Amino acid sequence: MSKIRVLLVDNHDLFREGLANILNSRPDFEVVGEAGDGLEAVIKAREIKPDMILMDIGMPGCDGVEATFRIKQELPDTIVIMLTVRDEDEKLFQAIKNGAQGYLLKSIRSIELISMLRGAVRGEAAITPALGGRILDAFRRLSEQASLVPEEEIVALTNREREVLSLVAQGQSDQEIADNLIISIHTVKTHMRNILNKLHLGQRHEAAQYALQQGLIWPHRHELEP
């Protein structure tokens, strides 16, 4: 049986060492790399292409949430599980939107951690029932807020712009979008400029998140596992 190759990302050496010992003691896990901050995590992930990344949220410079977004753009199939000391709602929701498949507190017991990680490999969300309930409540509130927006204020995107934005939400690059839609990369860039102008936003990931919240596009599987 092939082992689950794991990249550990945390700015505390002692925590990484302890976590590595726990994972390497299991027959189905292997720690193949470590990083001390978000930027290093992006570089290591690109080099190693791990099956799973255990990502600390609170790191100086590029934090875990931003690093997750960058990694999922390049490696959409890599499983990212967030680890944090506190279950902050804002960070929790942003991490899930950015592609994280799990969000666990560092106070979790090792046996429960291993069980959650094995479940994530099977496609399950590595989230405790309490946090899962809060995520559902948050998305329910977003849905209710979207339904209260006057019809004349809802942004009108063309079908092609929705297709482009859906692929952006899946983490695809401009070239990948062009290949999928059989259009030129110049046309993709033109669509993105039009989308950002219509939504009054400056970044493509902001546009994708807004469109998901407003129901302009539907979530892709890896953005929020059931």
N, C-alpha and C positions, 0 to 999 in steps of 0.2 A: 504494500500500500504506500503510495507516494505521500510524503509529509506536506503539511500546510506550511508554506514558507512565509515567515512573519518579519516585518520591519517594525522596530520599536522606536517611537519618537517621543522624547521627554527631555526636558532640560536638567533633570536631576539624575546624575550618574547612578546613585545608589538605588533609586527606584527602578531604573532600566535593568540594573544587574539582578535585582530581586525578581523582576518579571521574567527576565531571560531564563533564570534558574527554574522558575515554575514551568514555563513552556517547554524548555528543553528536557525536562524530566518526564514529559508525556511522549508516548511513542508516535503520535500523529502530528506533532508540532516541531518546527525547527526555526530558530531565530537566525535569519540570514543577514541582518544588518541593523544598525542603530543610528539615530540622528538626534542632535541636541536642540534643534530649532526647526521652524517650518520651512525655511529656505533649503536647509540641508536635507530635509525630508523629501522635498520635491526632486532634488538632484539624485538622492539615493534611490528613490522610487523609480526614476527614469532609468537608472543603471541596472538595478536589481530586478525590477518588475515582480515584486512580491505578490503572493496570493492575498495577503491580508496586512493591513497596517493598524497598529494600535497607536492612536494619536492623542497626545496631551492637548488640551485646549489652551491653557494659559501659558504661553511662551513669549519671551521678548521678541520684538521685531515682527516677523510674519507668524501669526498665531496658528493654532491648529485648524480653525475654521477656514481661514484663507488658504492654508496649505492643502486642505481637503478639496477645496474647489479647483485649485490648479492641478492637483493630481488626477482628479476624476475627469478633467478635460482630456488629459493625455492617456489615462489608463482607466477607462470606464468600468472594466470588469474587476478591478482590484477592490476588495472589501475594505472599507475604512470604519473602524470602531473608535469612537471618541472616549477618552478617559478624562475624568475631571474630579476635582475635590468637591465642588458645589454644583447642584443641579439648577443652574440659572436658565430661566425660561428663554430669554432672548438668544443665548448661545445655543441652547438645545434646538430651537426651531431653525436657526440659521444653519447649524451643522447638518440637520436632516435635509434642508432645502439644497445644500451644497453637495449632497450625495452620500453622506454618512449612513451606514446601515445599522449603526448601533450607537448608544450613548450610555456609558456605565460610570458609576461612581468608583473612585479609587478605594473606597472602604469595602468594596465587595469581597466576599471570601473567594479564595482561589478555586475551590471546587465549583462554585457557581459561575465564576469567570470562564473556566474551561468549558462548562456546559453551554454557556451563552455563545462562545466563539465557535464551538462545533455546530450549534444551531445556525449561526450566521453563514457558515459554509454550505448548509443545506438550503439557504435562501430565506431563513427566518430573520426577523429584526431583533438585534441584540439590545433589547430595551426592556426594563422591568415593567410589570403591569401598571404600576403607579405612574411612571413616566409616559407609558403608552396612552393612558387615559388623558393625560394633560395634552399630548399631541393631538389627539382626536378632538378635544375641546377647542384647542386653538384653531384647527382647520374648520371646525364647525362655525366658530365666530367669524372667521374670514369669509366663509360662504355666506353667512347672514349679512355681513357688511356689504359684500359685493351685490347682493340682491337689493340693497337699499339705494344703490347708485342710480340716479335718474338715467333713463335710456339715452337721452341726448348727450350725457357725459361719458358714456362708454366708448372707448377708443375703437375705431373701425380699422381693423387690419384686413388686408386682402388674404385670400386663401393661401397664396404663395408665401406671403409674409408669415402667416401662422405656421406653415410647413417649415420655413427657415428657423423660426423661433423655437419650434418644438425640437429641432435637431440641436440647436444651441443648448437647450435645457438638458439634452442628453450628453452634453460635453463634447460635441463634435467640433472639429476645426472648420475653418472656411473651406479648405480643400476637400474635406470629407463631406461637407454639405453639398458642395458643387458636384462631387462624384455621385452622391445619392440622388440628387434631383436632376442630374444630367444637364447642368447649366454651367456657365463659366464662373470662375472665382470672382471676376469683376462684377458679375450680376449679383452674386452673393453679398459682396461688400455694399453694393447699391441698395439691396433690400435691407441690410442691417442699418445703413444710414437713415433710410426712410422710417424704419421701425423706431430707432432711437429718437428721431425727430417727433414722431407721432406721440411717443410715450413721455417725451421731455426728460429723457434719462441719458446718462453719459457712458454707461458700461453695458456690454452685452449680457453679462450675468444678472445685472439689475433688471434688465428688460425681461429676461426669462423668468425671474422670480416674480415680478409684477404680473406677468401674463398668467402664471400658474395661480397666483392668488385671486386674480379677477376672473378666472375660468376661461380666458382667451385660448389657452391650450391645455391639454391634459397631461398630468404627471406621467413620466416614463417609469418603468419598473424599478430601476436602480435608485430613483430619487426618494422613494418612500416604500419600503417593503411592507406588505400587509402583516 
